[in-house]
Amino acid sequence: MTDATARLDSHADIADIDPRIFGGFVEHLGRHIYDGIFEPTHPTADAHGFRQDVIELVKELGVSTIRYPGGNFVSGYRWEDGIGPVEQRPRRLDLAWHSTETNEVGLHEFQTWLDTVGSDLMLAVNLGTRGTQEALDILEYANSAEQTAWTDQRAANGHPEPFGVTMWCLGNEMDGPWQIGHKNADDYGTLASQTAKAMRMLDPGVELVVCGSSGRSMPTFGSWERTVLEHTFDDVDFISCHSYYQEMGGNAQEFLASGVDMARFIESVVAIADAVAATKKSEKRIMISFDEWNVWYLHNEEGGQNDKPEEKGWPVAPRLLEDQYHVLDAVVFGDLMITLLQHADRVRSASLAQLVNVIAPIMTEPGGPAWKQTTFFPFSLTSRLGRGRAIRVPVDAGTFASEKLGAVATVNAVATVDDEGVTLFVVNRSTTDAADLRVDLAPLVAALGREVAVAETHLMHDDDMYAANTLENPERVGVRTLDATLEGQTLAASLPAVSWAAVRLA
């Protein structure tokens, strides 16, 4: 048993939490859209062909803003293919995922789905094979209230009023050699600046995200951010971060340090952005859009790519990237959410990549059921309970040695405060030892001027950390109640090894 002590002080502010930190990501990839959210022949399909069982799960997940339509897919996408009569839409070969795109679902259909699930749209424009003019075209189509050729088409296609999309991504992962239209930092920065300026001329209210590095391990990381921001600093509001994590070589302890890697990634990008601000003598602060993050088993044990879509021909909606998540993954996932909240002052938007079937918290079977993966639970609980203000919760519990990251705190925590109460999110990263957690609530009680009580508790843990939910056993793993008590003004709980928990104080 490890002793873990902490203080919960509502004055230890990080920042107000932007709800967009609980965003998601939907890409035309594998079975995400077709057989995932859209399956007209499914018994639960609504009049638009969308699976209502999936809709209910997405509502429960609580995603705020959803990034669409990619991802790698967007760098070869012609958005016009997805508007107009469905029967007249062209079939295209998607080079990103080596698949055939039917274009049955496009902007209008996806907005209909978003209206049903209660999420906002975040659109990415193609700066791979296309450029400024095409970005202006889709912006005018989506947002203009004037009568123009594009808005006449929008009205004819069933949406007379503007979609009113606020957030726009200026391409996707343009630093990656795998990206269609990959560019160096100077060329991309020049194009992104030009496109951003033109988009603001059309709609001054848009919020723009410029591409940062597609991973902290990229050879150009750091220099890419600096160069791109030197071109675009005055034109954009956000720079993106993308990061995925997986257990390698059966080293669960190293995997459990993933949140520290994410934190260093965020802090490095913030430092670079602020350095550019200093050289420009500007008070402006570029925010982070962590618009791709998740656990993703991208590489096999030999270091090769797990899924090779080019080996599957050009199918429609093939089974790609359908990772099965276990309890260990969910604990790391919950810790990544803690990390995002710990950086809520600069991370103002984030997108879980992705939502259905593709490295997803929700899985479906064609004609069959939908079920929750283990990662569903920390996201749905954090998005529901983690509102208001984020506050720091330093924990004294010792460290373990990470091969890549050095000394890593064994227990990590953050809290949120809203009008109805306080939520503590905490993770025990140890693979061997439980943590005897004691949290001093006296500063919190003094600040609130009243006592608190434990309202609800949730624990993600299993004696088998590789237990998972499957089609055959969809409810094998869930959350259980954490035994948390108040001893005077001290919150006491025992956190098992490899566990994530949320405690709501009313």
C-alpha positions as CSV (number, residue, x, y, z in Angstrom):
1,M,0.0,0.0,0.0
2,T,1.3,3.5,-1.0
3,D,0.3,6.5,1.1
4,A,-1.1,9.3,-1.1
5,T,-1.9,12.7,0.4
6,A,-3.4,15.8,-1.3
7,R,-5.1,19.1,-0.6
8,L,-8.3,20.2,-2.4
9,D,-8.4,24.0,-2.5
10,S,-10.9,25.7,-4.7
11,H,-8.6,28.8,-5.0
12,A,-6.0,26.7,-6.8
13,D,-7.4,27.7,-10.1
14,I,-6.2,26.5,-13.5
15,A,-9.0,28.0,-15.6
16,D,-12.6,27.8,-16.6
17,I,-13.2,24.7,-18.6
18,D,-14.2,25.2,-22.2
19,P,-16.8,22.5,-22.9
20,R,-15.2,21.9,-26.3
21,I,-12.5,20.0,-24.4
22,F,-15.0,17.1,-24.5
23,G,-15.1,17.0,-28.2
24,G,-15.0,14.1,-30.6
25,F,-13.9,13.2,-34.1
26,V,-15.8,11.5,-37.0
27,E,-13.9,10.6,-40.2
28,H,-14.8,8.8,-43.3
29,L,-12.7,5.8,-42.3
30,G,-13.5,2.2,-42.1
31,R,-16.9,1.4,-40.5
32,H,-17.1,4.7,-38.7
33,I,-19.9,6.3,-40.7
34,Y,-21.2,3.4,-42.9
35,D,-22.3,0.5,-40.6
36,G,-21.4,2.7,-37.6
37,I,-23.6,5.8,-37.3
38,F,-25.4,5.3,-40.6
39,E,-27.1,2.0,-41.4
40,P,-30.4,2.5,-43.1
41,T,-31.3,-1.2,-42.9
42,H,-30.7,-1.5,-39.2
43,P,-33.8,-2.2,-37.0
44,T,-33.2,0.9,-35.0
45,A,-32.5,3.2,-38.1
46,D,-34.4,6.5,-38.1
47,A,-36.0,8.1,-41.2
48,H,-32.5,9.5,-42.1
49,G,-30.8,6.1,-41.9
50,F,-29.0,6.8,-38.6
51,R,-28.8,4.1,-35.9
52,Q,-30.8,5.3,-32.9
53,D,-29.0,2.9,-30.6
54,V,-25.7,4.6,-31.5
55,I,-27.3,8.1,-31.2
56,E,-28.3,7.3,-27.6
57,L,-24.8,6.1,-26.7
58,V,-23.2,9.2,-28.3
59,K,-25.6,11.4,-26.2
60,E,-24.6,9.5,-23.1
61,L,-20.9,10.0,-24.0
62,G,-21.5,13.7,-23.9
63,V,-19.4,14.9,-26.8
64,S,-19.6,18.7,-27.3
65,T,-18.0,19.6,-30.7
66,I,-17.3,17.0,-33.4
67,R,-14.5,17.4,-35.9
68,Y,-15.4,16.3,-39.4
69,P,-14.7,14.8,-42.1
70,G,-11.1,14.1,-41.2
71,G,-8.3,13.4,-40.6
72,N,-6.2,12.0,-43.4
73,F,-9.4,11.7,-45.5
74,V,-9.9,15.4,-45.8
75,S,-6.6,16.0,-47.6
76,G,-8.1,14.4,-50.8
77,Y,-11.8,15.2,-50.2
78,R,-14.0,17.2,-52.5
79,W,-16.7,18.5,-50.2
80,E,-19.1,19.1,-53.2
81,D,-19.3,15.4,-53.6
82,G,-21.4,15.2,-50.4
83,I,-24.1,17.7,-51.3
84,G,-27.2,17.5,-53.6
85,P,-29.3,14.4,-54.4
86,V,-27.8,11.3,-52.9
87,E,-28.4,9.2,-56.0
88,Q,-26.4,11.7,-58.1
89,R,-23.4,11.8,-55.9
90,P,-20.1,10.3,-57.3
91,R,-18.3,7.3,-55.9
92,R,-14.6,8.2,-55.3
93,L,-11.5,6.3,-54.4
94,D,-10.1,7.5,-51.1
95,L,-6.4,7.3,-51.1
96,A,-5.9,7.9,-47.4
97,W,-7.6,4.7,-46.3
98,H,-7.6,2.8,-49.6
99,S,-11.3,2.6,-49.7
100,T,-14.3,3.5,-51.9
101,E,-16.3,6.5,-50.7
102,T,-20.0,6.4,-51.7
103,N,-20.7,10.0,-50.4
104,E,-24.1,8.9,-49.1
105,V,-23.3,11.0,-46.0
106,G,-22.1,14.5,-46.5
107,L,-22.4,17.9,-44.8
108,H,-26.2,18.0,-44.7
109,E,-26.6,14.5,-43.4
110,F,-23.9,14.9,-40.9
111,Q,-25.4,18.1,-39.6
112,T,-28.8,16.3,-39.2
113,W,-27.0,13.6,-37.1
114,L,-25.3,16.3,-35.0
115,D,-28.6,18.0,-34.3
116,T,-30.0,14.7,-33.1
117,V,-27.0,13.9,-30.8
118,G,-26.8,17.6,-29.6
119,S,-23.2,18.3,-30.7
120,D,-21.7,21.2,-32.6
121,L,-19.8,20.9,-35.9
122,M,-16.1,21.6,-36.4
123,L,-15.1,21.4,-40.0
124,A,-11.7,20.7,-41.6
125,V,-10.9,22.1,-45.0
126,N,-8.7,20.3,-47.6
127,L,-5.3,22.0,-47.9
128,G,-3.7,18.9,-49.3
129,T,-5.0,18.6,-52.9
130,R,-6.9,21.9,-52.7
131,G,-6.4,25.4,-51.4
132,T,-7.8,28.8,-50.5
133,Q,-10.6,29.0,-53.1
134,E,-12.1,25.7,-52.1
135,A,-11.9,26.7,-48.4
136,L,-13.8,29.9,-49.2
137,D,-16.4,28.0,-51.2
138,I,-17.3,25.6,-48.4
139,L,-17.3,28.5,-45.9
140,E,-19.6,30.5,-48.0
141,Y,-21.9,27.5,-48.5
142,A,-21.9,26.7,-44.8
143,N,-22.0,30.1,-43.2
144,S,-23.2,32.9,-45.5
145,A,-26.6,34.5,-45.0
146,E,-26.4,36.4,-48.3
147,Q,-28.0,35.2,-51.5
148,T,-25.2,33.7,-53.7
149,A,-24.8,30.8,-56.0
150,W,-23.5,28.7,-53.2
151,T,-26.2,29.7,-50.7
152,D,-28.9,29.1,-53.4
153,Q,-27.5,25.6,-53.7
154,R,-27.6,25.1,-49.9
155,A,-31.2,26.2,-49.9
156,A,-32.1,23.9,-52.8
157,N,-30.4,21.1,-50.9
158,G,-32.7,21.6,-47.9
159,H,-30.9,24.0,-45.6
160,P,-32.0,27.7,-46.3
161,E,-30.4,28.9,-43.1
162,P,-26.6,28.9,-42.6
163,F,-25.0,26.0,-40.7
164,G,-23.1,28.6,-38.6
165,V,-19.9,26.6,-38.2
166,T,-17.5,28.4,-35.8
167,M,-14.4,26.2,-35.6
168,W,-12.4,25.4,-38.8
169,C,-9.3,23.3,-39.2
170,L,-6.8,24.5,-41.8
171,G,-6.0,21.1,-43.2
172,N,-4.8,18.0,-41.3
173,E,-1.3,16.8,-40.2
174,M,0.4,18.6,-43.1
175,D,3.8,17.8,-41.5
176,G,3.2,14.0,-42.2
177,P,4.9,12.4,-45.2
178,W,1.8,10.1,-45.4
179,Q,-0.5,13.1,-45.9
180,I,-1.8,13.7,-49.4
181,G,-0.3,17.1,-50.4
182,H,2.3,17.0,-47.6
183,K,4.2,20.3,-47.3
184,N,7.2,21.7,-45.5
185,A,6.5,24.2,-42.7
186,D,7.2,27.3,-44.8
187,D,4.9,26.2,-47.7
188,Y,2.1,25.1,-45.4
189,G,2.5,28.2,-43.2
190,T,2.2,30.4,-46.3
191,L,-0.9,28.6,-47.5
192,A,-2.5,28.5,-44.1
193,S,-2.0,32.2,-43.5
194,Q,-3.4,33.1,-47.0
195,T,-6.4,30.9,-46.4
196,A,-7.0,32.1,-42.9
197,K,-6.9,35.8,-44.0
198,A,-9.4,35.1,-46.9
199,M,-11.7,33.1,-44.6
200,R,-11.8,36.0,-42.1
201,M,-12.7,38.4,-44.9
202,L,-15.7,36.3,-45.6
203,D,-16.6,35.5,-42.0
204,P,-14.8,37.4,-39.3
205,G,-16.3,35.3,-36.5
206,V,-14.6,32.0,-37.4
207,E,-12.1,30.4,-35.0
208,L,-9.2,28.8,-36.9
209,V,-7.0,25.9,-36.1
210,V,-3.6,25.7,-37.8
211,C,-1.8,22.3,-38.0
212,G,0.8,21.6,-35.4
213,S,2.9,18.5,-35.5
214,S,1.1,15.1,-35.8
215,G,3.1,13.8,-32.9
216,R,5.7,14.8,-30.4
217,S,8.0,12.2,-31.9
218,M,8.0,13.7,-35.4
219,P,11.6,14.7,-36.4
220,T,10.4,18.2,-37.2
221,F,8.5,18.7,-33.9
222,G,9.2,22.1,-32.5
223,S,10.7,23.7,-35.6
224,W,7.4,23.0,-37.4
225,E,5.4,24.8,-34.8
226,R,7.7,27.7,-34.7
227,T,7.9,28.2,-38.5
228,V,4.1,27.7,-39.0
229,L,3.3,30.2,-36.2
230,E,5.7,32.7,-37.6
231,H,3.6,32.7,-40.7
232,T,0.1,32.4,-39.1
233,F,0.3,33.9,-35.6
234,D,-1.9,36.9,-36.4
235,D,-4.4,34.8,-38.4
236,V,-5.3,31.9,-36.2
237,D,-6.7,31.1,-32.7
238,F,-5.4,27.5,-32.2
239,I,-2.6,25.2,-33.0
240,S,-3.4,21.5,-33.1
241,C,-1.7,18.7,-31.2
242,H,-2.2,15.0,-32.1
243,S,-1.0,12.1,-29.9
244,Y,-1.8,8.4,-29.6
245,Y,-0.6,5.9,-27.0
246,Q,-0.4,2.1,-26.7
247,E,1.2,-0.5,-24.5
248,M,4.4,-1.8,-26.1
249,G,6.2,-5.0,-25.3
250,G,3.9,-5.8,-22.4
251,N,5.3,-2.9,-20.4
252,A,2.1,-1.7,-18.7
253,Q,4.0,0.5,-16.2
254,E,5.6,2.5,-19.1
255,F,2.2,2.7,-20.8
256,L,0.7,4.2,-17.5
257,A,3.1,7.1,-17.8
258,S,1.4,8.3,-21.1
259,G,-0.3,11.3,-19.4
260,V,3.2,12.7,-18.6
261,D,4.1,12.5,-22.2
262,M,0.9,14.3,-23.2
263,A,1.6,17.0,-20.6
264,R,5.1,17.6,-21.9
265,F,3.8,17.8,-25.4
266,I,1.2,20.5,-24.5
267,E,3.7,22.4,-22.4
268,S,6.3,22.4,-25.2
269,V,3.8,23.7,-27.8
270,V,2.7,26.4,-25.4
271,A,6.3,27.5,-24.8
272,I,6.9,27.7,-28.6
273,A,3.7,29.6,-29.2
274,D,4.5,32.1,-26.4
275,A,8.1,32.5,-27.7
276,V,6.7,33.5,-31.1
277,A,4.4,35.9,-29.3
278,A,7.4,37.4,-27.6
279,T,9.3,37.9,-30.8
280,K,6.2,39.7,-32.2
281,K,5.8,41.7,-29.0
282,S,2.2,40.5,-28.8
283,E,0.0,39.9,-25.8
284,K,-2.1,37.4,-27.9
285,R,-2.1,33.8,-26.7
286,I,-2.5,30.9,-29.1
287,M,-4.6,28.1,-27.6
288,I,-4.3,24.4,-28.1
289,S,-6.8,22.3,-30.0
290,F,-5.8,18.7,-29.1
291,D,-8.0,17.5,-31.8
292,E,-6.7,13.9,-32.1
293,W,-6.0,11.9,-29.0
294,N,-6.6,8.3,-27.8
295,V,-5.2,4.9,-27.1
296,W,-4.5,3.4,-30.5
297,Y,-2.7,0.1,-31.2
298,L,-1.1,1.6,-34.3
299,H,2.0,-0.6,-34.3
300,N,2.5,-4.3,-33.7
301,E,5.2,-5.7,-31.4
302,E,7.7,-5.6,-34.2
303,G,7.1,-1.9,-34.8
304,G,5.2,-2.4,-38.1
305,Q,1.8,-0.9,-38.8
306,N,-1.1,-3.1,-37.5
307,D,-3.7,-2.2,-40.2
308,K,-2.6,-2.0,-43.8
309,P,-5.7,-0.8,-45.8
310,E,-3.9,-1.1,-49.1
311,E,-3.9,-4.8,-48.7
312,K,-7.7,-4.9,-48.8
313,G,-8.3,-3.5,-52.3
314,W,-10.9,-0.6,-52.6
315,P,-13.8,-1.8,-50.5
316,V,-16.7,0.2,-49.1
317,A,-16.5,0.6,-45.3
318,P,-13.9,-2.1,-44.5
319,R,-13.1,-3.1,-41.0
320,L,-10.2,-0.9,-40.2
321,L,-8.6,0.2,-36.9
322,E,-11.2,-1.7,-34.8
323,D,-9.1,-1.8,-31.6
324,Q,-10.6,-3.7,-28.6
325,Y,-9.9,-1.8,-25.4
326,H,-9.3,-3.4,-22.0
327,V,-9.3,-2.0,-18.5
328,L,-5.6,-0.9,-18.6
329,D,-6.4,1.2,-21.7
330,A,-9.3,2.8,-19.9
331,V,-7.2,3.8,-16.9
332,V,-4.6,5.4,-19.2
333,F,-7.4,7.0,-21.1
334,G,-8.9,8.5,-17.9
335,D,-5.4,9.8,-17.0
336,L,-5.2,11.5,-20.4
337,M,-8.5,13.3,-19.6
338,I,-7.0,14.4,-16.3
339,T,-4.0,15.8,-18.2
340,L,-6.3,17.8,-20.6
341,L,-8.1,19.3,-17.6
342,Q,-4.8,20.1,-15.9
343,H,-4.0,22.2,-18.9
344,A,-7.4,23.8,-19.4
345,D,-5.9,27.3,-19.4
346,R,-4.4,26.6,-22.8
347,V,-6.2,23.4,-24.1
348,R,-9.5,25.0,-25.1
349,S,-10.6,22.3,-27.5
350,A,-9.9,18.6,-27.8
351,S,-11.3,15.8,-30.0
352,L,-11.4,12.1,-29.0
353,A,-10.4,10.2,-32.1
354,Q,-12.7,8.6,-32.9
355,L,-16.3,7.8,-31.8
356,V,-17.7,4.6,-33.5
357,N,-15.9,1.4,-34.5
358,V,-12.6,3.1,-35.5
359,I,-10.4,3.2,-32.3
360,A,-13.6,4.0,-30.6
361,P,-15.5,3.9,-27.3
362,I,-18.6,2.6,-29.1
363,M,-18.7,-0.5,-31.3
364,T,-21.4,-1.8,-33.6
365,E,-22.2,-5.0,-35.5
366,P,-24.1,-4.6,-38.8
367,G,-27.7,-5.5,-38.2
368,G,-26.8,-6.2,-34.6
369,P,-26.1,-4.5,-31.3
370,A,-24.0,-1.6,-30.2
371,W,-22.0,-1.7,-27.1
372,K,-19.6,0.3,-24.9
373,Q,-15.9,-0.3,-24.8
374,T,-14.0,0.3,-21.6
375,T,-12.9,3.8,-22.7
376,F,-16.5,4.9,-22.9
377,F,-16.8,5.1,-19.1
378,P,-14.0,7.6,-18.2
379,F,-15.1,9.9,-21.0
380,S,-18.8,9.9,-20.3
381,L,-18.2,10.5,-16.6
382,T,-15.6,13.2,-17.1
383,S,-17.7,15.0,-19.6
384,R,-20.7,14.9,-17.3
385,L,-19.0,15.8,-14.0
386,G,-15.9,17.8,-15.2
387,R,-17.5,21.1,-15.7
388,G,-17.0,24.6,-14.3
389,R,-13.5,25.5,-13.2
390,A,-10.4,23.2,-13.2
391,I,-8.3,23.3,-10.0
392,R,-4.9,21.9,-9.2
393,V,-4.6,18.9,-6.8
394,P,-1.0,18.2,-6.1
395,V,-0.5,14.7,-4.8
396,D,2.3,13.4,-2.7
397,A,2.6,9.7,-3.4
398,G,6.1,9.0,-4.6
399,T,7.2,8.2,-8.1
400,F,8.2,5.3,-10.3
401,A,11.0,5.2,-13.0
402,S,9.9,5.5,-16.6
403,E,12.5,4.5,-19.2
404,K,11.5,7.4,-21.5
405,L,10.2,10.1,-19.1
406,G,12.2,9.7,-15.9
407,A,10.5,10.0,-12.5
408,V,6.7,9.8,-12.9
409,A,4.2,10.5,-10.1
410,T,2.4,7.4,-9.0
411,V,-0.9,9.1,-8.4
412,N,-2.2,11.9,-10.5
413,A,-5.3,14.1,-9.9
414,V,-7.3,17.1,-10.9
415,A,-10.6,18.6,-9.6
416,T,-13.4,20.6,-11.1
417,V,-15.7,23.0,-9.3
418,D,-19.2,24.1,-10.5
419,D,-22.3,25.6,-8.9
420,E,-23.5,22.2,-7.7
421,G,-20.4,20.7,-6.3
422,V,-16.8,19.5,-6.7
423,T,-15.5,16.5,-8.6
424,L,-12.1,14.8,-7.9
425,F,-10.6,12.8,-10.7
426,V,-7.7,10.6,-9.7
427,V,-5.6,7.8,-11.2
428,N,-3.3,5.2,-9.6
429,R,-0.6,4.5,-12.1
430,S,1.1,1.7,-10.1
431,T,0.9,-1.8,-11.5
432,T,1.6,-3.4,-8.1
433,D,0.5,-1.2,-5.2
434,A,-2.8,0.2,-4.0
435,A,-2.8,3.8,-2.9
436,D,-4.2,4.8,0.5
437,L,-5.6,8.3,-0.6
438,R,-6.2,11.0,2.0
439,V,-7.4,14.4,0.6
440,D,-7.5,17.4,3.0
441,L,-10.8,19.2,2.3
442,A,-10.3,22.0,4.9
443,P,-9.3,24.6,2.3
444,L,-12.3,23.7,0.2
445,V,-14.7,23.8,3.0
446,A,-13.3,27.2,4.2
447,A,-13.6,28.7,0.7
448,L,-17.2,27.4,0.2
449,G,-18.3,28.3,3.7
450,R,-20.2,25.1,4.1
451,E,-19.6,21.3,4.6
452,V,-19.5,18.9,1.7
453,A,-20.8,15.3,1.4
454,V,-19.9,12.4,-0.9
455,A,-22.6,12.4,-3.6
456,E,-21.4,9.7,-6.0
457,T,-18.3,7.7,-6.7
458,H,-17.0,5.8,-9.7
459,L,-14.1,3.3,-10.1
460,M,-12.6,1.8,-13.2
461,H,-10.6,-1.3,-12.1
462,D,-10.6,-5.0,-12.6
463,D,-8.5,-7.8,-11.1
464,D,-7.8,-8.7,-14.8
465,M,-6.5,-5.4,-16.3
466,Y,-6.8,-7.0,-19.7
467,A,-10.6,-7.6,-19.4
468,A,-12.6,-6.1,-22.2
469,N,-16.2,-5.8,-23.5
470,T,-16.9,-7.8,-26.7
471,L,-19.7,-8.6,-29.0
472,E,-20.1,-11.9,-27.1
473,N,-19.8,-10.4,-23.7
474,P,-20.6,-6.6,-24.0
475,E,-21.0,-6.0,-20.3
476,R,-18.0,-7.8,-18.9
477,V,-16.4,-4.4,-17.8
478,G,-18.1,-1.4,-16.3
479,V,-17.6,1.1,-13.5
480,R,-18.2,0.2,-9.9
481,T,-18.6,2.3,-6.7
482,L,-15.4,3.5,-5.0
483,D,-15.6,3.2,-1.2
484,A,-14.8,6.8,-0.3
485,T,-15.7,8.2,3.1
486,L,-15.4,11.5,5.0
487,E,-13.3,11.5,8.2
488,G,-13.9,15.0,9.5
489,Q,-12.7,17.2,6.7
490,T,-10.6,14.5,5.1
491,L,-11.7,12.4,2.1
492,A,-10.4,8.8,2.4
493,A,-10.3,6.1,-0.2
494,S,-8.2,3.1,-1.3
495,L,-7.3,3.1,-5.0
496,P,-6.4,-0.3,-6.3
497,A,-3.4,-0.7,-8.6
498,V,-4.2,0.3,-12.2
499,S,-7.3,2.3,-11.4
500,W,-9.1,5.5,-12.3
501,A,-11.8,7.1,-10.1
502,A,-14.1,10.0,-9.9
503,V,-15.6,11.3,-6.6
504,R,-18.4,13.9,-6.6
505,L,-18.7,16.0,-3.6
506,A,-22.0,17.9,-3.2
